[in-house]
Amino acid sequence: MPSRLLLGCGAGTVGHALVELAMERGERRLHVVTADPEQREFPRRGVAVTAADPADPDVLREIDEPVASVFVGTDSPSRNADIARAAREVFGDVPIVAYGGREPTDDELARIEEHADTVVEQGSTLRAHVDETVLGRSARRAQRLRTLLSDVDGTLGVVLHDNPDPDAIASGVALATLAEAVGTEAEACYFGAISHQENRALVNLLDLDLRELDDPTEIEEFDAVALVDHSLPGVNDQLPEETRVDVVIDHHPSPGPVEGRHVDVRSDVGSTSTMLVEYFRRLDVPIDETTATALLFGIRTDTDDFSRGLVQLDFEAAAELVPLADNGVLDQVERPTISSETLDTLAEAIRNGRIRDRVCTTCIGRVRDRDALAQAADRLLGMEEVDATLVYGFRDATVYLSARARGTDLDIGETLREAFDQIGSAGGHATMAGAQIPLGFLGEETKDDEELLTRIVGEVIDERFFETLSSRRRGRVRLPDDFDEWWDRADTP
């Protein structure tokens, strides 16, 4: 059966909304071509995706299935004109519908109309229908969550990821609050430790009710389980992999298929806290001062004070929280004392730092405070000639990695996944990511010699990371068709 081809599908666009609508209606003969890296969730939800430039005719020629129709769906008028031209060149008489984009000029509309059979302009019935569909989906999603929470016969365990950060802490507390608002008992809980100074200050100053789990079997005490700010049991938490999960709310791209009775994974949102604010709004549940303060801090930290990975929903959520939050507590949270352990980690990271290809990597050896790795990765990113950082150390038979990137086309999350997922677990975003690797991959001969272990861990992690980085960069380079001729000319004295 021929497929419907959708070209251009960035977060928040008409194209993205149409894909969501098609999936809701059960339509699976859909093929998306997009250069937007945030659309990784579509393949896991049964939609074919070609991750490439939809305006490149060579990319479109590689589609080896019959095409019934084409929809061009970015919000850029000039981009849509280029995509429509490529589609007409490749697919001939196949019907092409193109969105005119936001505020197109007459010239841009004329360019689109030259190649498309139908042009849908901003403010049209389709755009209004798509906007209504997006809002309706949000309301239906919230109602499904309310129904599920209300049906829990007992206590809901809201599980944060290990050593939770402010976004996980805030969204966990918020989901537990929502559950209690519909009459269901809930506990926000986590494995590991809350050791980062800001995170401890957040919990202590707001007196947040969190339960530290010591044994994976403790999850059996709960009658239902929710995961927040991560999506798979056994990945970045200590739950058994076979744990039955009822609710998943997360803004990270998932490393595998996500199962649950209510799954909300949106990697185009800046924080999980933002998603929880939307649930409060849709369910008409008031946000108390404590929860509002935690959620606002969660949004701010995960978006690096609104400078990273933002969409309109993040701004709307923050604007809603500002008048409800306790700004005095936020000031205290952001000015915590720094422990001597953290200072030692920073000093060791600086001493051991190595810069290569504008990336600073450093192995600090044995770590006592895992959160200090993230702080060191953030601090080292401020160095001159450094666009990305990778800081790592080992503890309890595991190597922990924290990475950051800024002002570069390097996707640090994808790089870590490609480099380390086969020997451990890795995940994150384009600018912030982490990984965990069992020390067993090095064998037994180094376990009693800490100096040797530190050196070997540094060599192995760096080699694997830079090999992956080099491979990914080579893969992005496309030589011109006449490269050999050009090279010969350039090489002539």
Secondary structure, 3 states (H helix, E strand, C coil): CCEEEEECCCCCCHHHHHHHHHHHCCCCCEEEEECCHHHCHHHHCCCEEEECCCCCHHHHHCCCCCEEEEEECCCCHHHHHHHHHHHHHHHCCCCEEEECCCCCCHHHHHHHHHHCCEEECCCCHHHHHHHHHHHHHHHHHHHHHHHHHHHCCCEEEEECCCCCCHHHHHHHHHHHHHHHHCCCEEEEEECCCCCCHHHHHHHHHHCCCEEECCCHHHHHHCCEEEEECCCCCCCCCCCCCCCCCCEEEECCCCCCCCCCCEEEECCCCCCHHHHHHHHHHHCCCCCCHHHHHHHHHHHHHHCCCCCCCCCHHHHHHHHHHCCCCCHHHHHHHCCCCCCHHHHHHHHHHHHHCEEECCEEEEEEEECCCCHHHHHHHHHHCCCCCCCEEEEEEEECCEEEEEEEECCCCCCHHHHHHHHHCCCCEEEECCCEEEEEEEHHHHCCCCCCCHHHHHHHHHHHHHHHHHHHHHHHHHHHCCCCCCHHHHHHHHCCC
